[in-house]
């Protein structure tokens, strides 16, 4: 009850919960790799521009979170069409 991908749609049933956790885990790995690449590129290309590097990092993080939520919610909608949101 304290952790995991928790939305109304993901908590509708045990099957939806399990599906959401698996989908979110896969997307989280993708996000981790994306953020790692952004971090490495930012480290080498933006060494002297800390403000720009920080802004880029925050933007990448927000985009990654948005990607995770949109993707998992769409996957839940597609798989569990009969359930109301």
C-alpha positions in Angstrom: 0.0 0.0 0.0 2.9 2.4 0.4 4.7 2.2 -2.9 4.2 1.3 -6.6 2.5 2.9 -9.5 -0.7 4.1 -7.7 -3.5 5.6 -9.7 -7.2 5.0 -9.6 -7.0 2.9 -12.7 -4.1 0.8 -11.5 -5.9 0.0 -8.2 -9.2 -1.2 -9.8 -8.2 -4.8 -9.4 -5.3 -7.1 -8.6 -4.8 -7.9 -12.3 -4.7 -4.1 -13.2 -2.3 -3.5 -10.3 0.1 -6.3 -11.4 -0.1 -5.2 -15.0 0.6 -1.5 -14.0 3.6 -2.5 -11.9 5.2 -4.5 -14.6 4.6 -1.9 -17.2 5.8 0.9 -15.0 9.0 -1.1 -14.1 9.8 -1.6 -17.8 9.2 2.1 -18.5 11.3 3.1 -15.5 14.3 1.2 -16.8 13.9 3.0 -20.1 13.7 6.3 -18.3 16.7 5.5 -16.2 18.7 4.8 -19.4 17.4 8.0 -21.0 18.3 10.1 -17.9 21.8 8.5 -17.7 22.5 9.4 -21.3 21.2 13.0 -20.7 23.4 13.2 -17.6 26.5 12.0 -19.3 26.0 14.3 -22.3 25.3 17.2 -20.0 28.4 16.5 -18.0 30.7 16.7 -21.0 28.9 19.4 -23.1 27.7 21.7 -20.4 30.5 21.7 -17.8 30.8 25.5 -17.7 27.0 26.2 -17.9 25.6 24.8 -14.7 22.3 26.7 -15.0 21.6 25.3 -18.4 22.7 21.8 -17.3 20.3 22.0 -14.3 17.4 23.2 -16.5 18.1 20.4 -19.0 18.1 17.8 -16.2 14.9 19.1 -14.7 13.2 19.2 -18.1 14.3 15.7 -18.9 13.1 14.4 -15.5 9.7 16.0 -16.0 9.4 14.6 -19.5 10.3 11.2 -18.2 7.6 11.3 -15.6 5.1 12.4 -18.1 6.1 9.6 -20.4 5.7 7.1 -17.7 2.3 8.2 -16.6 0.9 8.6 -20.1 2.3 5.3 -21.3 1.1 3.2 -18.3 -2.3 4.8 -18.2 -2.8 4.2 -22.0 -1.7 0.6 -21.6 -4.2 0.2 -18.7 -7.0 1.7 -20.7 -6.2 -0.5 -23.6 -6.0 -3.7 -21.6 -8.9 -3.1 -19.3 -11.4 -1.4 -21.6 -14.5 -2.7 -19.7 -13.5 -1.1 -16.4 -14.6 2.5 -15.8 -11.7 4.9 -14.9 
